[in-house]
Amino acid sequence: MAEDDTDHEQGVEFGSIESVFEEVSYPVTAGDLVDEYGDREIQRTSAEPIAVRDLFAGSGDQSFESDEELRQGMLNMMPAESVGRQRYSDRGGSDRDDIDQAEMQSDNERRVEDRGDE
């Protein structure tokens, strides 16, 4: 099967469980997925694989009507470490850093004015 945009999303390697999507009859509940595919592992780019059982723990009656809904459900339930470093950019500081710098500058100017220094 050719790899496409849906095989890898937000740190999740859906290609590692593509056969599950092909075998499932919809609608399907999270409990049914755990019963049938609980030992299957979903590969993640920034973390160890996670078993379907662990991903859907405690979601037994949640239902999925299609592959698309199941994929989205998996993404929604995926632990944060699956995505990797949050708010990371190799292109310099974040907007939050820029805001912090501006706030610090403003605070410093206010302190100077309050002391009467210039």
Summary of the structure (lengths in Angstrom):
residues: 118
radius of gyration: 22.6
end to end distance: 69.2
largest distance: 74.9
contacts: 278
relative contact order: 0.15
helix: 51%
strand: 12%
